[in-house]
Amino acid sequence: MPRPHGFTYEQHAGGTARISHHGRPATTLNGPRAARFLAEVEASEPQLVMARWTGNYKRGNERTARDHPRNRR
């Protein structure tokens, strides 16, 4: 399974953090959640952290979807 990519984040005044995926807004975090996110993204792999915080991370259906006839090449 490929690693997540295309995530970016911006820290704004007032303790807000905005996560985008390929330039499109994915989520906005405020207050203590933003502080926890910023601490975690500094200490770990940023792309994995952002994918997990946006909910776009290992839903469990990747292998099933890959094997579906519509997705075979």
CHARMM internal coordinates of N, CA and C (Angstrom, degrees):
IC EDIT
DIST 1 N 1 CA 1.4348
DIST 1 CA 1 C 1.5286
ANGL 1 N 1 CA 1 C 107.66
DIST 1 C 2 N 1.3232
ANGL 1 CA 1 C 2 N 117.68
DIHE 1 N 1 CA 1 C 2 N 132.63
DIST 2 N 2 CA 1.4669
ANGL 1 C 2 N 2 CA 119.51
DIHE 1 CA 1 C 2 N 2 CA -179.76
DIST 2 CA 2 C 1.5207
ANGL 2 N 2 CA 2 C 111.36
DIHE 1 C 2 N 2 CA 2 C -70.23
DIST 2 C 3 N 1.3148
ANGL 2 CA 2 C 3 N 114.15
DIHE 2 N 2 CA 2 C 3 N 152.49
DIST 3 N 3 CA 1.4548
ANGL 2 C 3 N 3 CA 119.65
DIHE 2 CA 2 C 3 N 3 CA 178.47
DIST 3 CA 3 C 1.5219
ANGL 3 N 3 CA 3 C 109.55
DIHE 2 C 3 N 3 CA 3 C -76.77
DIST 3 C 4 N 1.3353
ANGL 3 CA 3 C 4 N 117.71
DIHE 3 N 3 CA 3 C 4 N 152.07
DIST 4 N 4 CA 1.4565
ANGL 3 C 4 N 4 CA 120.20
DIHE 3 CA 3 C 4 N 4 CA 178.92
DIST 4 CA 4 C 1.5178
ANGL 4 N 4 CA 4 C 111.44
DIHE 3 C 4 N 4 CA 4 C -62.15
DIST 4 C 5 N 1.3017
ANGL 4 CA 4 C 5 N 116.87
DIHE 4 N 4 CA 4 C 5 N 146.34
DIST 5 N 5 CA 1.4615
ANGL 4 C 5 N 5 CA 121.36
DIHE 4 CA 4 C 5 N 5 CA 176.16
DIST 5 CA 5 C 1.5272
ANGL 5 N 5 CA 5 C 108.69
DIHE 4 C 5 N 5 CA 5 C -152.19
DIST 5 C 6 N 1.3053
ANGL 5 CA 5 C 6 N 116.52
DIHE 5 N 5 CA 5 C 6 N 163.89
DIST 6 N 6 CA 1.4538
ANGL 5 C 6 N 6 CA 121.25
DIHE 5 CA 5 C 6 N 6 CA 177.52
DIST 6 CA 6 C 1.5124
ANGL 6 N 6 CA 6 C 114.74
DIHE 5 C 6 N 6 CA 6 C 92.39
DIST 6 C 7 N 1.3360
ANGL 6 CA 6 C 7 N 117.98
DIHE 6 N 6 CA 6 C 7 N 1.98
DIST 7 N 7 CA 1.4529
ANGL 6 C 7 N 7 CA 120.89
DIHE 6 CA 6 C 7 N 7 CA 179.58
DIST 7 CA 7 C 1.5207
ANGL 7 N 7 CA 7 C 110.40
DIHE 6 C 7 N 7 CA 7 C -88.61
DIST 7 C 8 N 1.3276
ANGL 7 CA 7 C 8 N 116.00
DIHE 7 N 7 CA 7 C 8 N 141.18
DIST 8 N 8 CA 1.4615
ANGL 7 C 8 N 8 CA 122.50
DIHE 7 CA 7 C 8 N 8 CA 172.64
DIST 8 CA 8 C 1.5200
ANGL 8 N 8 CA 8 C 107.66
DIHE 7 C 8 N 8 CA 8 C -137.91
DIST 8 C 9 N 1.3222
ANGL 8 CA 8 C 9 N 115.73
DIHE 8 N 8 CA 8 C 9 N 159.34
DIST 9 N 9 CA 1.4587
ANGL 8 C 9 N 9 CA 118.40
DIHE 8 CA 8 C 9 N 9 CA 175.41
DIST 9 CA 9 C 1.5142
ANGL 9 N 9 CA 9 C 109.57
DIHE 8 C 9 N 9 CA 9 C -138.68
DIST 9 C 10 N 1.3237
ANGL 9 CA 9 C 10 N 114.95
DIHE 9 N 9 CA 9 C 10 N 153.41
DIST 10 N 10 CA 1.4575
ANGL 9 C 10 N 10 CA 122.48
DIHE 9 CA 9 C 10 N 10 CA 177.94
DIST 10 CA 10 C 1.5173
ANGL 10 N 10 CA 10 C 107.50
DIHE 9 C 10 N 10 CA 10 C -128.03
DIST 10 C 11 N 1.3141
ANGL 10 CA 10 C 11 N 115.56
DIHE 10 N 10 CA 10 C 11 N 135.17
DIST 11 N 11 CA 1.4554
ANGL 10 C 11 N 11 CA 120.10
DIHE 10 CA 10 C 11 N 11 CA 175.74
DIST 11 CA 11 C 1.5253
ANGL 11 N 11 CA 11 C 107.77
DIHE 10 C 11 N 11 CA 11 C -100.01
DIST 11 C 12 N 1.3212
ANGL 11 CA 11 C 12 N 116.98
DIHE 11 N 11 CA 11 C 12 N 126.18
DIST 12 N 12 CA 1.4553
ANGL 11 C 12 N 12 CA 122.43
DIHE 11 CA 11 C 12 N 12 CA -177.44
DIST 12 CA 12 C 1.5215
ANGL 12 N 12 CA 12 C 110.15
DIHE 11 C 12 N 12 CA 12 C -110.47
DIST 12 C 13 N 1.3150
ANGL 12 CA 12 C 13 N 115.20
DIHE 12 N 12 CA 12 C 13 N 163.49
DIST 13 N 13 CA 1.4570
ANGL 12 C 13 N 13 CA 121.01
DIHE 12 CA 12 C 13 N 13 CA 177.26
DIST 13 CA 13 C 1.5303
ANGL 13 N 13 CA 13 C 109.74
DIHE 12 C 13 N 13 CA 13 C -62.21
DIST 13 C 14 N 1.2964
ANGL 13 CA 13 C 14 N 115.33
DIHE 13 N 13 CA 13 C 14 N 151.12
DIST 14 N 14 CA 1.4582
ANGL 13 C 14 N 14 CA 119.11
DIHE 13 CA 13 C 14 N 14 CA 179.71
DIST 14 CA 14 C 1.5114
ANGL 14 N 14 CA 14 C 113.35
DIHE 13 C 14 N 14 CA 14 C 86.01
DIST 14 C 15 N 1.3236
ANGL 14 CA 14 C 15 N 118.37
DIHE 14 N 14 CA 14 C 15 N 8.31
DIST 15 N 15 CA 1.4540
ANGL 14 C 15 N 15 CA 121.59
DIHE 14 CA 14 C 15 N 15 CA 177.03
DIST 15 CA 15 C 1.5120
ANGL 15 N 15 CA 15 C 115.02
DIHE 14 C 15 N 15 CA 15 C 78.66
DIST 15 C 16 N 1.3034
ANGL 15 CA 15 C 16 N 118.01
DIHE 15 N 15 CA 15 C 16 N 30.88
DIST 16 N 16 CA 1.4599
ANGL 15 C 16 N 16 CA 122.36
DIHE 15 CA 15 C 16 N 16 CA 178.46
DIST 16 CA 16 C 1.5234
ANGL 16 N 16 CA 16 C 109.73
DIHE 15 C 16 N 16 CA 16 C -105.54
DIST 16 C 17 N 1.3262
ANGL 16 CA 16 C 17 N 116.01
DIHE 16 N 16 CA 16 C 17 N 140.46
DIST 17 N 17 CA 1.4614
ANGL 16 C 17 N 17 CA 121.56
DIHE 16 CA 16 C 17 N 17 CA 175.46
DIST 17 CA 17 C 1.5275
ANGL 17 N 17 CA 17 C 108.07
DIHE 16 C 17 N 17 CA 17 C -125.79
DIST 17 C 18 N 1.3250
ANGL 17 CA 17 C 18 N 116.97
DIHE 17 N 17 CA 17 C 18 N 132.52
DIST 18 N 18 CA 1.4581
ANGL 17 C 18 N 18 CA 122.04
DIHE 17 CA 17 C 18 N 18 CA 179.99
DIST 18 CA 18 C 1.5232
ANGL 18 N 18 CA 18 C 108.70
DIHE 17 C 18 N 18 CA 18 C -116.00
DIST 18 C 19 N 1.3356
ANGL 18 CA 18 C 19 N 116.68
DIHE 18 N 18 CA 18 C 19 N 125.34
DIST 19 N 19 CA 1.4638
ANGL 18 C 19 N 19 CA 122.60
DIHE 18 CA 18 C 19 N 19 CA 179.16
DIST 19 CA 19 C 1.5251
ANGL 19 N 19 CA 19 C 108.06
DIHE 18 C 19 N 19 CA 19 C -103.94
DIST 19 C 20 N 1.3393
ANGL 19 CA 19 C 20 N 116.03
DIHE 19 N 19 CA 19 C 20 N 132.09
DIST 20 N 20 CA 1.4616
ANGL 19 C 20 N 20 CA 122.19
DIHE 19 CA 19 C 20 N 20 CA 178.05
DIST 20 CA 20 C 1.5183
ANGL 20 N 20 CA 20 C 109.38
DIHE 19 C 20 N 20 CA 20 C -121.83
DIST 20 C 21 N 1.3193
ANGL 20 CA 20 C 21 N 115.88
DIHE 20 N 20 CA 20 C 21 N 152.99
DIST 21 N 21 CA 1.4603
ANGL 20 C 21 N 21 CA 121.74
DIHE 20 CA 20 C 21 N 21 CA 176.33
DIST 21 CA 21 C 1.5217
ANGL 21 N 21 CA 21 C 107.45
DIHE 20 C 21 N 21 CA 21 C -126.58
DIST 21 C 22 N 1.3170
ANGL 21 CA 21 C 22 N 116.54
DIHE 21 N 21 CA 21 C 22 N 115.63
DIST 22 N 22 CA 1.4610
ANGL 21 C 22 N 22 CA 123.41
DIHE 21 CA 21 C 22 N 22 CA -175.95
DIST 22 CA 22 C 1.5294
ANGL 22 N 22 CA 22 C 111.49
DIHE 21 C 22 N 22 CA 22 C 52.64
DIST 22 C 23 N 1.3340
ANGL 22 CA 22 C 23 N 116.14
DIHE 22 N 22 CA 22 C 23 N 41.99
DIST 23 N 23 CA 1.4480
ANGL 22 C 23 N 23 CA 121.99
DIHE 22 CA 22 C 23 N 23 CA 176.15
DIST 23 CA 23 C 1.5164
ANGL 23 N 23 CA 23 C 116.03
DIHE 22 C 23 N 23 CA 23 C 83.76
DIST 23 C 24 N 1.3134
ANGL 23 CA 23 C 24 N 118.27
DIHE 23 N 23 CA 23 C 24 N -5.78
DIST 24 N 24 CA 1.4578
ANGL 23 C 24 N 24 CA 121.83
DIHE 23 CA 23 C 24 N 24 CA 179.38
DIST 24 CA 24 C 1.5278
ANGL 24 N 24 CA 24 C 109.53
DIHE 23 C 24 N 24 CA 24 C -102.48
DIST 24 C 25 N 1.3267
ANGL 24 CA 24 C 25 N 118.03
DIHE 24 N 24 CA 24 C 25 N 135.89
DIST 25 N 25 CA 1.4677
ANGL 24 C 25 N 25 CA 120.11
DIHE 24 CA 24 C 25 N 25 CA 179.85
DIST 25 CA 25 C 1.5253
ANGL 25 N 25 CA 25 C 111.24
DIHE 24 C 25 N 25 CA 25 C -60.57
DIST 25 C 26 N 1.3222
ANGL 25 CA 25 C 26 N 116.69
DIHE 25 N 25 CA 25 C 26 N 129.99
DIST 26 N 26 CA 1.4606
ANGL 25 C 26 N 26 CA 121.39
DIHE 25 CA 25 C 26 N 26 CA 178.93
DIST 26 CA 26 C 1.5205
ANGL 26 N 26 CA 26 C 110.89
DIHE 25 C 26 N 26 CA 26 C -104.39
DIST 26 C 27 N 1.3390
ANGL 26 CA 26 C 27 N 117.29
DIHE 26 N 26 CA 26 C 27 N -44.42
DIST 27 N 27 CA 1.4594
ANGL 26 C 27 N 27 CA 120.80
DIHE 26 CA 26 C 27 N 27 CA 178.66
DIST 27 CA 27 C 1.5175
ANGL 27 N 27 CA 27 C 109.55
DIHE 26 C 27 N 27 CA 27 C -162.06
DIST 27 C 28 N 1.3225
ANGL 27 CA 27 C 28 N 115.10
DIHE 27 N 27 CA 27 C 28 N 159.19
DIST 28 N 28 CA 1.4540
ANGL 27 C 28 N 28 CA 122.43
DIHE 27 CA 27 C 28 N 28 CA 175.38
DIST 28 CA 28 C 1.5165
ANGL 28 N 28 CA 28 C 107.55
DIHE 27 C 28 N 28 CA 28 C -125.48
DIST 28 C 29 N 1.3185
ANGL 28 CA 28 C 29 N 116.16
DIHE 28 N 28 CA 28 C 29 N 130.54
DIST 29 N 29 CA 1.4586
ANGL 28 C 29 N 29 CA 121.88
DIHE 28 CA 28 C 29 N 29 CA -179.45
DIST 29 CA 29 C 1.5161
ANGL 29 N 29 CA 29 C 109.02
DIHE 28 C 29 N 29 CA 29 C -112.74
DIST 29 C 30 N 1.3317
ANGL 29 CA 29 C 30 N 116.66
DIHE 29 N 29 CA 29 C 30 N 138.55
DIST 30 N 30 CA 1.4522
ANGL 29 C 30 N 30 CA 122.36
DIHE 29 CA 29 C 30 N 30 CA -178.96
DIST 30 CA 30 C 1.5194
ANGL 30 N 30 CA 30 C 110.84
DIHE 29 C 30 N 30 CA 30 C -124.53
DIST 30 C 31 N 1.3117
ANGL 30 CA 30 C 31 N 116.09
DIHE 30 N 30 CA 30 C 31 N 155.84
DIST 31 N 31 CA 1.4581
ANGL 30 C 31 N 31 CA 123.11
DIHE 30 CA 30 C 31 N 31 CA 171.18
DIST 31 CA 31 C 1.5120
ANGL 31 N 31 CA 31 C 114.51
DIHE 30 C 31 N 31 CA 31 C 58.48
DIST 31 C 32 N 1.3436
ANGL 31 CA 31 C 32 N 117.02
DIHE 31 N 31 CA 31 C 32 N -132.58
DIST 32 N 32 CA 1.4683
ANGL 31 C 32 N 32 CA 120.74
DIHE 31 CA 31 C 32 N 32 CA -175.78
DIST 32 CA 32 C 1.5287
ANGL 32 N 32 CA 32 C 113.43
DIHE 31 C 32 N 32 CA 32 C -64.66
DIST 32 C 33 N 1.3343
ANGL 32 CA 32 C 33 N 116.98
DIHE 32 N 32 CA 32 C 33 N -31.48
DIST 33 N 33 CA 1.4705
ANGL 32 C 33 N 33 CA 119.00
DIHE 32 CA 32 C 33 N 33 CA 177.76
DIST 33 CA 33 C 1.5265
ANGL 33 N 33 CA 33 C 110.22
DIHE 32 C 33 N 33 CA 33 C -65.10
DIST 33 C 34 N 1.3205
ANGL 33 CA 33 C 34 N 117.36
DIHE 33 N 33 CA 33 C 34 N -39.85
DIST 34 N 34 CA 1.4629
ANGL 33 C 34 N 34 CA 121.02
DIHE 33 CA 33 C 34 N 34 CA 178.23
DIST 34 CA 34 C 1.5251
ANGL 34 N 34 CA 34 C 110.11
DIHE 33 C 34 N 34 CA 34 C -65.39
DIST 34 C 35 N 1.3069
ANGL 34 CA 34 C 35 N 117.62
DIHE 34 N 34 CA 34 C 35 N -40.72
DIST 35 N 35 CA 1.4692
ANGL 34 C 35 N 35 CA 121.38
DIHE 34 CA 34 C 35 N 35 CA 179.24
DIST 35 CA 35 C 1.5285
ANGL 35 N 35 CA 35 C 110.84
DIHE 34 C 35 N 35 CA 35 C -63.30
DIST 35 C 36 N 1.3459
ANGL 35 CA 35 C 36 N 116.98
DIHE 35 N 35 CA 35 C 36 N -43.06
DIST 36 N 36 CA 1.4770
ANGL 35 C 36 N 36 CA 120.05
DIHE 35 CA 35 C 36 N 36 CA 177.83
DIST 36 CA 36 C 1.5241
ANGL 36 N 36 CA 36 C 110.82
DIHE 35 C 36 N 36 CA 36 C -63.89
DIST 36 C 37 N 1.3388
ANGL 36 CA 36 C 37 N 116.04
DIHE 36 N 36 CA 36 C 37 N -42.78
DIST 37 N 37 CA 1.4667
ANGL 36 C 37 N 37 CA 120.15
DIHE 36 CA 36 C 37 N 37 CA 178.95
DIST 37 CA 37 C 1.5251
ANGL 37 N 37 CA 37 C 110.80
DIHE 36 C 37 N 37 CA 37 C -60.73
DIST 37 C 38 N 1.3251
ANGL 37 CA 37 C 38 N 117.75
DIHE 37 N 37 CA 37 C 38 N -48.29
DIST 38 N 38 CA 1.4642
ANGL 37 C 38 N 38 CA 121.29
DIHE 37 CA 37 C 38 N 38 CA -177.62
DIST 38 CA 38 C 1.5223
ANGL 38 N 38 CA 38 C 111.35
DIHE 37 C 38 N 38 CA 38 C -62.72
DIST 38 C 39 N 1.3224
ANGL 38 CA 38 C 39 N 117.62
DIHE 38 N 38 CA 38 C 39 N -38.83
DIST 39 N 39 CA 1.4665
ANGL 38 C 39 N 39 CA 120.47
DIHE 38 CA 38 C 39 N 39 CA 177.19
DIST 39 CA 39 C 1.5206
ANGL 39 N 39 CA 39 C 110.62
DIHE 38 C 39 N 39 CA 39 C -65.38
DIST 39 C 40 N 1.3187
ANGL 39 CA 39 C 40 N 116.75
DIHE 39 N 39 CA 39 C 40 N -41.28
DIST 40 N 40 CA 1.4666
ANGL 39 C 40 N 40 CA 120.81
DIHE 39 CA 39 C 40 N 40 CA -178.72
DIST 40 CA 40 C 1.5254
ANGL 40 N 40 CA 40 C 112.08
DIHE 39 C 40 N 40 CA 40 C -69.95
DIST 40 C 41 N 1.3287
ANGL 40 CA 40 C 41 N 117.47
DIHE 40 N 40 CA 40 C 41 N -39.66
DIST 41 N 41 CA 1.4622
ANGL 40 C 41 N 41 CA 120.56
DIHE 40 CA 40 C 41 N 41 CA -177.68
DIST 41 CA 41 C 1.5323
ANGL 41 N 41 CA 41 C 110.58
DIHE 40 C 41 N 41 CA 41 C -68.75
DIST 41 C 42 N 1.3402
ANGL 41 CA 41 C 42 N 117.12
DIHE 41 N 41 CA 41 C 42 N -29.52
DIST 42 N 42 CA 1.4692
ANGL 41 C 42 N 42 CA 120.62
DIHE 41 CA 41 C 42 N 42 CA 177.41
DIST 42 CA 42 C 1.5239
ANGL 42 N 42 CA 42 C 111.69
DIHE 41 C 42 N 42 CA 42 C -73.76
DIST 42 C 43 N 1.3319
ANGL 42 CA 42 C 43 N 117.28
DIHE 42 N 42 CA 42 C 43 N -30.23
DIST 43 N 43 CA 1.4594
ANGL 42 C 43 N 43 CA 121.49
DIHE 42 CA 42 C 43 N 43 CA -173.94
DIST 43 CA 43 C 1.5287
ANGL 43 N 43 CA 43 C 113.78
DIHE 42 C 43 N 43 CA 43 C -93.54
DIST 43 C 44 N 1.3159
ANGL 43 CA 43 C 44 N 118.60
DIHE 43 N 43 CA 43 C 44 N -12.83
DIST 44 N 44 CA 1.4582
ANGL 43 C 44 N 44 CA 120.46
DIHE 43 CA 43 C 44 N 44 CA -172.44
DIST 44 CA 44 C 1.5224
ANGL 44 N 44 CA 44 C 110.84
DIHE 43 C 44 N 44 CA 44 C -134.78
DIST 44 C 45 N 1.3202
ANGL 44 CA 44 C 45 N 116.39
DIHE 44 N 44 CA 44 C 45 N -169.48
DIST 45 N 45 CA 1.4634
ANGL 44 C 45 N 45 CA 123.44
DIHE 44 CA 44 C 45 N 45 CA 178.76
DIST 45 CA 45 C 1.5297
ANGL 45 N 45 CA 45 C 109.58
DIHE 44 C 45 N 45 CA 45 C -70.84
DIST 45 C 46 N 1.3380
ANGL 45 CA 45 C 46 N 118.79
DIHE 45 N 45 CA 45 C 46 N 109.85
DIST 46 N 46 CA 1.4686
ANGL 45 C 46 N 46 CA 121.08
DIHE 45 CA 45 C 46 N 46 CA -172.64
DIST 46 CA 46 C 1.5287
ANGL 46 N 46 CA 46 C 115.07
DIHE 45 C 46 N 46 CA 46 C -57.60
DIST 46 C 47 N 1.3180
ANGL 46 CA 46 C 47 N 118.82
DIHE 46 N 46 CA 46 C 47 N -41.90
DIST 47 N 47 CA 1.4613
ANGL 46 C 47 N 47 CA 120.60
DIHE 46 CA 46 C 47 N 47 CA -177.49
DIST 47 CA 47 C 1.5346
ANGL 47 N 47 CA 47 C 111.47
DIHE 46 C 47 N 47 CA 47 C -64.48
DIST 47 C 48 N 1.3297
ANGL 47 CA 47 C 48 N 116.93
DIHE 47 N 47 CA 47 C 48 N -41.32
DIST 48 N 48 CA 1.4626
ANGL 47 C 48 N 48 CA 120.16
DIHE 47 CA 47 C 48 N 48 CA 178.74
DIST 48 CA 48 C 1.5214
ANGL 48 N 48 CA 48 C 111.15
DIHE 47 C 48 N 48 CA 48 C -67.56
DIST 48 C 49 N 1.3158
ANGL 48 CA 48 C 49 N 116.67
DIHE 48 N 48 CA 48 C 49 N -40.63
DIST 49 N 49 CA 1.4628
ANGL 48 C 49 N 49 CA 120.95
DIHE 48 CA 48 C 49 N 49 CA 179.97
DIST 49 CA 49 C 1.5242
ANGL 49 N 49 CA 49 C 109.83
DIHE 48 C 49 N 49 CA 49 C -63.26
DIST 49 C 50 N 1.3351
ANGL 49 CA 49 C 50 N 117.73
DIHE 49 N 49 CA 49 C 50 N -46.65
DIST 50 N 50 CA 1.4631
ANGL 49 C 50 N 50 CA 120.45
DIHE 49 CA 49 C 50 N 50 CA -179.06
DIST 50 CA 50 C 1.5271
ANGL 50 N 50 CA 50 C 111.52
DIHE 49 C 50 N 50 CA 50 C -65.68
DIST 50 C 51 N 1.3217
ANGL 50 CA 50 C 51 N 117.95
DIHE 50 N 50 CA 50 C 51 N -37.66
DIST 51 N 51 CA 1.4592
ANGL 50 C 51 N 51 CA 120.71
DIHE 50 CA 50 C 51 N 51 CA 177.60
DIST 51 CA 51 C 1.5216
ANGL 51 N 51 CA 51 C 110.32
DIHE 50 C 51 N 51 CA 51 C -63.68
DIST 51 C 52 N 1.3211
ANGL 51 CA 51 C 52 N 116.88
DIHE 51 N 51 CA 51 C 52 N -40.75
DIST 52 N 52 CA 1.4549
ANGL 51 C 52 N 52 CA 120.39
DIHE 51 CA 51 C 52 N 52 CA -179.53
DIST 52 CA 52 C 1.5309
ANGL 52 N 52 CA 52 C 111.34
DIHE 51 C 52 N 52 CA 52 C -68.54
DIST 52 C 53 N 1.3210
ANGL 52 CA 52 C 53 N 117.47
DIHE 52 N 52 CA 52 C 53 N -42.26
DIST 53 N 53 CA 1.4663
ANGL 52 C 53 N 53 CA 120.77
DIHE 52 CA 52 C 53 N 53 CA -179.05
DIST 53 CA 53 C 1.5282
ANGL 53 N 53 CA 53 C 112.11
DIHE 52 C 53 N 53 CA 53 C -68.72
DIST 53 C 54 N 1.3083
ANGL 53 CA 53 C 54 N 118.65
DIHE 53 N 53 CA 53 C 54 N -25.97
DIST 54 N 54 CA 1.4674
ANGL 53 C 54 N 54 CA 120.02
DIHE 53 CA 53 C 54 N 54 CA 178.50
DIST 54 CA 54 C 1.5256
ANGL 54 N 54 CA 54 C 111.56
DIHE 53 C 54 N 54 CA 54 C -89.16
DIST 54 C 55 N 1.3165
ANGL 54 CA 54 C 55 N 117.98
DIHE 54 N 54 CA 54 C 55 N -7.91
DIST 55 N 55 CA 1.4533
ANGL 54 C 55 N 55 CA 120.56
DIHE 54 CA 54 C 55 N 55 CA 179.97
DIST 55 CA 55 C 1.5084
ANGL 55 N 55 CA 55 C 113.00
DIHE 54 C 55 N 55 CA 55 C 85.62
DIST 55 C 56 N 1.3187
ANGL 55 CA 55 C 56 N 118.50
DIHE 55 N 55 CA 55 C 56 N 6.48
DIST 56 N 56 CA 1.4538
ANGL 55 C 56 N 56 CA 122.88
DIHE 55 CA 55 C 56 N 56 CA -178.57
DIST 56 CA 56 C 1.5311
ANGL 56 N 56 CA 56 C 108.45
DIHE 55 C 56 N 56 CA 56 C -101.43
DIST 56 C 57 N 1.3416
ANGL 56 CA 56 C 57 N 115.98
DIHE 56 N 56 CA 56 C 57 N 63.52
DIST 57 N 57 CA 1.4524
ANGL 56 C 57 N 57 CA 119.09
DIHE 56 CA 56 C 57 N 57 CA -172.63
DIST 57 CA 57 C 1.5171
ANGL 57 N 57 CA 57 C 110.82
DIHE 56 C 57 N 57 CA 57 C -150.61
DIST 57 C 58 N 1.2922
ANGL 57 CA 57 C 58 N 117.75
DIHE 57 N 57 CA 57 C 58 N 117.54
DIST 58 N 58 CA 1.4639
ANGL 57 C 58 N 58 CA 125.03
DIHE 57 CA 57 C 58 N 58 CA 171.61
DIST 58 CA 58 C 1.5241
ANGL 58 N 58 CA 58 C 113.65
DIHE 57 C 58 N 58 CA 58 C 43.00
DIST 58 C 59 N 1.3083
ANGL 58 CA 58 C 59 N 115.31
DIHE 58 N 58 CA 58 C 59 N 70.74
DIST 59 N 59 CA 1.4482
ANGL 58 C 59 N 59 CA 119.19
DIHE 58 CA 58 C 59 N 59 CA 178.04
DIST 59 CA 59 C 1.5268
ANGL 59 N 59 CA 59 C 112.10
DIHE 58 C 59 N 59 CA 59 C -78.15
DIST 59 C 60 N 1.3102
ANGL 59 CA 59 C 60 N 117.60
DIHE 59 N 59 CA 59 C 60 N -12.04
DIST 60 N 60 CA 1.4490
ANGL 59 C 60 N 60 CA 120.77
DIHE 59 CA 59 C 60 N 60 CA 177.12
DIST 60 CA 60 C 1.5155
ANGL 60 N 60 CA 60 C 114.35
DIHE 59 C 60 N 60 CA 60 C 95.97
DIST 60 C 61 N 1.3188
ANGL 60 CA 60 C 61 N 118.25
DIHE 60 N 60 CA 60 C 61 N -6.30
DIST 61 N 61 CA 1.4615
ANGL 60 C 61 N 61 CA 119.57
DIHE 60 CA 60 C 61 N 61 CA -177.03
DIST 61 CA 61 C 1.5225
ANGL 61 N 61 CA 61 C 112.03
DIHE 60 C 61 N 61 CA 61 C -106.20
DIST 61 C 62 N 1.3196
ANGL 61 CA 61 C 62 N 118.35
DIHE 61 N 61 CA 61 C 62 N 10.69
DIST 62 N 62 CA 1.4605
ANGL 61 C 62 N 62 CA 120.33
DIHE 61 CA 61 C 62 N 62 CA -175.51
DIST 62 CA 62 C 1.5303
ANGL 62 N 62 CA 62 C 111.60
DIHE 61 C 62 N 62 CA 62 C -62.87
DIST 62 C 63 N 1.3173
ANGL 62 CA 62 C 63 N 116.92
DIHE 62 N 62 CA 62 C 63 N -45.28
DIST 63 N 63 CA 1.4624
ANGL 62 C 63 N 63 CA 120.04
DIHE 62 CA 62 C 63 N 63 CA -178.31
DIST 63 CA 63 C 1.5271
ANGL 63 N 63 CA 63 C 109.92
DIHE 62 C 63 N 63 CA 63 C -68.01
DIST 63 C 64 N 1.3074
ANGL 63 CA 63 C 64 N 118.21
DIHE 63 N 63 CA 63 C 64 N -42.04
DIST 64 N 64 CA 1.4633
ANGL 63 C 64 N 64 CA 121.90
DIHE 63 CA 63 C 64 N 64 CA 179.01
DIST 64 CA 64 C 1.5175
ANGL 64 N 64 CA 64 C 110.69
DIHE 63 C 64 N 64 CA 64 C -61.32
DIST 64 C 65 N 1.3060
ANGL 64 CA 64 C 65 N 117.27
DIHE 64 N 64 CA 64 C 65 N -44.56
DIST 65 N 65 CA 1.4613
ANGL 64 C 65 N 65 CA 120.93
DIHE 64 CA 64 C 65 N 65 CA -179.49
DIST 65 CA 65 C 1.5253
ANGL 65 N 65 CA 65 C 111.10
DIHE 64 C 65 N 65 CA 65 C -66.09
DIST 65 C 66 N 1.3200
ANGL 65 CA 65 C 66 N 117.02
DIHE 65 N 65 CA 65 C 66 N -36.61
DIST 66 N 66 CA 1.4597
ANGL 65 C 66 N 66 CA 120.40
DIHE 65 CA 65 C 66 N 66 CA -179.90
DIST 66 CA 66 C 1.5219
ANGL 66 N 66 CA 66 C 111.21
DIHE 65 C 66 N 66 CA 66 C -64.81
DIST 66 C 67 N 1.3192
ANGL 66 CA 66 C 67 N 117.10
DIHE 66 N 66 CA 66 C 67 N -33.98
DIST 67 N 67 CA 1.4587
ANGL 66 C 67 N 67 CA 121.24
DIHE 66 CA 66 C 67 N 67 CA -177.05
DIST 67 CA 67 C 1.5296
ANGL 67 N 67 CA 67 C 113.63
DIHE 66 C 67 N 67 CA 67 C -87.30
DIST 67 C 68 N 1.2947
ANGL 67 CA 67 C 68 N 118.58
DIHE 67 N 67 CA 67 C 68 N -4.12
DIST 68 N 68 CA 1.4655
ANGL 67 C 68 N 68 CA 121.37
DIHE 67 CA 67 C 68 N 68 CA -179.91
DIST 68 CA 68 C 1.5270
ANGL 68 N 68 CA 68 C 109.61
DIHE 67 C 68 N 68 CA 68 C -67.12
DIST 68 C 69 N 1.3405
ANGL 68 CA 68 C 69 N 118.91
DIHE 68 N 68 CA 68 C 69 N 139.64
DIST 69 N 69 CA 1.4729
ANGL 68 C 69 N 69 CA 121.06
DIHE 68 CA 68 C 69 N 69 CA -178.00
DIST 69 CA 69 C 1.5228
ANGL 69 N 69 CA 69 C 114.30
DIHE 68 C 69 N 69 CA 69 C -54.79
DIST 69 C 70 N 1.3207
ANGL 69 CA 69 C 70 N 116.64
DIHE 69 N 69 CA 69 C 70 N -32.58
DIST 70 N 70 CA 1.4629
ANGL 69 C 70 N 70 CA 119.79
DIHE 69 CA 69 C 70 N 70 CA -179.86
DIST 70 CA 70 C 1.5398
ANGL 70 N 70 CA 70 C 111.61
DIHE 69 C 70 N 70 CA 70 C -65.59
DIST 70 C 71 N 1.3248
ANGL 70 CA 70 C 71 N 117.35
DIHE 70 N 70 CA 70 C 71 N -27.47
DIST 71 N 71 CA 1.4504
ANGL 70 C 71 N 71 CA 121.18
DIHE 70 CA 70 C 71 N 71 CA -175.73
DIST 71 CA 71 C 1.5193
ANGL 71 N 71 CA 71 C 114.66
DIHE 70 C 71 N 71 CA 71 C -100.99
DIST 71 C 72 N 1.3123
ANGL 71 CA 71 C 72 N 117.61
DIHE 71 N 71 CA 71 C 72 N 1.07
DIST 72 N 72 CA 1.4741
ANGL 71 C 72 N 72 CA 120.41
DIHE 71 CA 71 C 72 N 72 CA 178.96
DIST 72 CA 72 C 1.5224
ANGL 72 N 72 CA 72 C 110.47
DIHE 71 C 72 N 72 CA 72 C -76.50
DIST 72 C 73 N 1.2977
ANGL 72 CA 72 C 73 N 115.44
DIHE 72 N 72 CA 72 C 73 N 147.65
DIST 73 N 73 CA 1.4728
ANGL 72 C 73 N 73 CA 119.89
DIHE 72 CA 72 C 73 N 73 CA 178.94
DIST 73 CA 73 C 1.4861
ANGL 73 N 73 CA 73 C 110.58
DIHE 72 C 73 N 73 CA 73 C -127.45
END
COOR INIT
IC SEED 1 N 1 CA 1 C
IC BUILD
